[in-house]
Amino acid sequence: MAEQKLLKFVDVARDMPTKRLADIRGNDYHEIYAEFAAAKAQEQSSRCSQCGVPYCQNHCPLHNNIPDWLNMTAQGRLREAFDLSQATNTFPEICGRICPQDRLCEGNCVIETSGHGTVTIGAIEKYITDTAWEKGWVQPIAPPAERSESVGIIGSGPGGLAAADVLRRAGVQVTVYERWDRAGGLMTYGIPGFKLEKDIVMRRIKQLEDGGVEFVLNCNVGEDIGFDDIRIKHNAVLIATGVYKSRDLGGPGAGLNGIVKALDYLTASNRLNFGDKVAEIESGELNAKGKKVVVLGGGDTAMDCVRTAIRQGAETVKCLYRRDRANMPGSVRETTNAEEEGVEFVWLAAPKGFVGEGSVTGVRMAKMRLGVPDASGRQTPEEIEGADYTEAADLVIKALGFEPEDLPELWSEPDLPVTRWGTVQTNFQTHKTPMDGVYAVGDIVRGASLVVWAIADGREAADSILADFNQRADVAAE
């Protein structure tokens, strides 16, 4: 009788790839998890229950065919597993690294809810595609035929690149306009290497370039080229700029030196790790070495900042958040990783101002308690009167979230429709805006969100653009 390859969750315990020791990984920017070996990937895949209703797939924004590629991996049919994974996800090796699986696929795994520990979906997804790259299974983009239509994509983050991939495979001519000197958006300059090593991102960008996608770098729309010019040049335009405007924090002392924005801080660190000369690191402005660092915020960007500060050699690193651990928005895994590396979390603390002469020396904090739930169901933080204190700090990093830039003003395009939050108005099914031939995806539509949602939006928008092109072609042929 053939050996049962699946449903081993009762006999085989959940196991993650080995995590490098905190005192070692805290000194470099390499990813913290080792790779699964083939036998371990098969073993962990075999824990899948192949349930009738795959909640893991339903709760994945891309609706990845997770049960089937786990089945293939358990049977050692890794090439087929890769083909299934790549069919629905443009960047599975990136999602395997940075998706919050504990809130999406793994968090909804049936065997997790039954008390057996979820299948390690993310680690297996990463293993499958890393193996595919090593074995040469990832093929260059080669459209069966070229098309005459062209699409201009503004922004080269995950949404823009996912759309570029789908469009280029269909033979459409694609040009990506990027304001920075490297493509990839926050995957390149926002997410630290210890979560996503940059050669992983650059490899995908090179695949797109080799497949015929044109990248116009150092191109700031509204300054170097007009939005109207892009519309005239292309048959369709996709806005995929993301949201880069940092939420600010006022109060006494807000203008002191040593108070910096999270994205500036992370970008400087990532540039340095690319080998760039970064004046702000050399001057100490964006360098945590030897400093008492305080990070304000509780999301994934805050986790990236505190863990970067550890690697820069900070004297102490504290993360201050106005709610408690149970109500913080960041990944539980990332919080654990940060604590292992020496970060101290101060819960129920909200900033009221800053102290110092010229440069910051501390953050004035209010102690908080959780009150009644708000409209979203989360308990509202309330200040405890008379419980203020000062948290010592030489460097304060504000990781309070991001908002959309004012695109109509930046692009001198008052007709570009935006919501009252500043996000671009679209049809959520087609990703079309009310402007003819203009589409939008990702954070500039959703607000600050996840890479996987941007990928899903980009793929859907590309399908919508292709459908519109085909419809026009059919009308023209009649």
GICORJO-V238600 format. One line per field, one symbol per residue. ss: DSSP state (a for helix, b for strand, c for the rest). phi: phi as a letter, one per 30 degrees, with the letter a starting at -180 (. if undefined). A space follows every 10 residues. Layout:
ss = ???
phi = ???
This chain:
ss = cccccccccc ccccccccbc caaaaccccc ccbccccaaa aaaaaccccc ccccaaaacc cccccaaaaa aaaacccaaa aaaaaaaacc caaaaaaacc cccccaaaca aaaccccccc aaaaaaaaaa aaaaaccccc cccccccccb bbbbcccaaa aaaaaaaaac ccbbbbbccc cccccaaaac cccccccaaa aaaaaaaaaa cccbbbcccc bcccbcaaaa aaaccbbbbc ccccbbcccc cbccccbcbb baaaaaaaaa aaaaccccaa aacccccccc cbbbbbccca aaaaaaaaaa accccbbbbb ccccaaaccc caaaaaaaaa cccbbbccbb bbbbbbccbb bbbbbbbbbb bbbcccccbb bbbcccccbb bbccbbbbcc cbbcccaaaa cccccccbcc cccbcccccc cbcccccbbb ccaaaacccc aaaaaaaaaa aaaaaaaaaa aaaaaaac
phi = .dddcbhcdd ccddbceecd eddcddcbcd ddcddddedd dddddddedh ddcddeddcc echeddeddd eddddicddd ddeddddcbd bddddddcdd edccdddcdd dddcjciddd ddddeddedd ddddciddcd dbddadcddb bcccjcdddd dddedddddd jddbbccbdc dbdjhdddcc cdddcbdddd dddddddddd djdcccchcc djcdaddddd dddcdabccb dibbdddcbd jeidcddjcb dedddddddd deddjddbed dddjecbdei cdcbcckbcd ddddddddde ddjddbbbcc bdccedcddd ddddddedde djdcccdhbb dclbbkcibd bacdccdbbc cdddddjddd dbdcdicdac cdacbccccc jbbddddedd chbddddbdd cjdddbddcc idcdddicbb biddcdiebc eddddddddd dddddddddd dddddddd
